[in-house]
Amino acid sequence: MSKGGSEIIKILFVTTEIAPFSKVGGLGDVAGSLPKALKKAGVDVRVVTPAWPGVLDKAEALGLKLTKVSRHVYASYNWEIKQAEIFKSEVDGVQIYFLKADDYNGDMYPQQLNFWTASPFAVFCLQAIELSKSINWTPDIFHCHDWTSAFLPCALAWHRHYRQTGLKSIMTLHNVAYQGVLEPSPFIEASGLEPWSFNSSTMEFYSQVNLLKGGIVAASAITTVSPTYANEIQTYESTRELSGVIYQQRHKLRGILNGIDVDYWNPASDKLISKNFTLDDMRGKWQIRKELLNKAGFDPETQDPVVVCVSRLVDQKGFGLVIDAIERLPKLGAKFIILGSGHEWIENALLDASAKHPDCIKLFKGYDEPLSHLLYAGGDIFLMPSEFEPCGLSQMISMRYGTIPVAREVGGLKDTVIDVDNPDGGNGFTFLTYDTDGMLWALDRAIARYKDKDAWNKIIARAMTEDFTWDRSAELYKNLYQEMANA
Ligand code: ADP
C-alpha cells in the first residue's frame, strides 16, 4: 500500500486457532469472525493457520473447497529447512491458508512448554513470514494473536534474516495470563534470533524466554480486546507480572472491544437448535428451555429460572466462587446447568454437586458446540463470575439468545454487561468485588427479578437488541492499520 492510503491495505492474520476448524476459545471465534467484518470494511485480509490434526477433514466435512497451492512454504529453523504444504480455501470471502506439515501433527496446545513443544509455534511464525513467496501476495502488516504467534514480531525485530526487512506487525492480546514461557537454551540458538537479542529489554523475563513479552516489545502496535482490560493489564494482579512491560509500551496500546459473529450466533436462523426464535416470537425459546431441562434430568415444567454456564472450567472463569457457594445454590430457587471442561478439581467438585443435588445442579463435562447452543438458547440466566476477563464472548452470545448475564464487573464484562438497576436500565446483573457473597447477591437479584415477567421481558428486549456486531470495531482496526501503513 502506498503512503496516503489510496490502495487497499493488505493484512495477514496469523492465528493458531480459528472457528469453526480449530476453535478452543474466544481467540478462535475472533479469528473466525473479525476478518469477515474487516473484509466488509474494505480491508484485504487473509488468514494463515496450522492444519492441526483433523482441521482439513473438518473443512471438507463443512463442504469447503480446498485447493493445494503448487508451491510449498519453506522456513529455516534449528538448522533445517522446515516446509509445509499450503491448502487454500475461502470462507465468507476471506482467503484462508492452512499449513500442513509434521510440525503440526501434535496436540494443538501443549501442557508444558519446552524447546520441542514451542518449536511448532516458532516454525509457524517463520512460515507465515515466508508465505508471500508462495502465494504471490505480500501483506502490509502481520496481525498476530497471543503468545502462540508472538514469535513473529520477535523475528521481525531480532531474527538474522528478517530484522532489516522493515515489515510491520500488530500483536493482539486476547489473554495476558498465557505467555509462552520456556528455557532459553537451545531455543534462542535454534530460532535464528540474534544471540544479543535475548536480554531484559527484549524477550527475556526472569531468565526465561517469554514469547508474549517479546511480541509486546517488538510489535509495531498492540491491541487488546476491551478498553477496560487495556487499563487493567497495566496493573500487577491481572497480568502475572507483565504489567510493568505493558505500562512501558502503553503508547502503542489500544483496547478494541470484540464483537461476535451475529450471523452464526443468531436465534432466528441457528441450525444447531431445534426451534428458531426472535424477540417478537419467543415460543421457540420456551420450547428449547424444556428440551434443555429434560436433557439435564430436571422437571421441564419448572417455574424456577434456568441458570446456565458454558465455559472453560478454570480459575479465571470464577469457579472458585461457584464451588465455594455450591451448597448454597440449591436454596436459591433456580436450576443450574453447566457445560465445560478444564481443571480436574473443578470438574470433580461440579460432578459431586450434580450427584448430590440431581434435581438442581447438572454438569455436562466436555467441549460440545451443539450442546452449547442448547444452553445459550434454553437458559434464562447466564452465569459468568470471572476473576478476570479480557473481553468474554459468552455474555454477548447469551444476550443474543435472551439469556440474561450475571457477571462480575471486570474487563470486557464491565464494557458489555450493564446492571439493570442503573438509572437508565441495563441488560444484566453485575457485582464488583471478587467474592462469593457478591456473586450470590447478583444471582439472588436476578432470580427475584425473573419472577416479575414484565420486568424480565424488558431486560430480554434490551439484551437481544444490543449491538454486538463487529462493524464498529472493524473500523477501529482499519484505522489502526492505515495509521501504521502511513507511519
Ligand atoms: P475464553 O476465550 O476465555 O475461553 P470467551 O468467552 O472469550 O472465553 O469465549 C469462549 C468461547 O468458547 C465461546 O464461544 C463459548 O461458547 C465457547 N466454549 C467454551 N467452553 C465450551 C464448551 N465446553 N463447549 C462448547 N463451547 C465452549
Residues whose N, C-alpha, C, O or C-beta is under 5 A from the ligand:
A	BS01	ADP	V24 G25 G26 L27 D29 V310 S311 R312 L339 G340 S341 G366 Y367 D368 E369 S372 G392 L393 S394
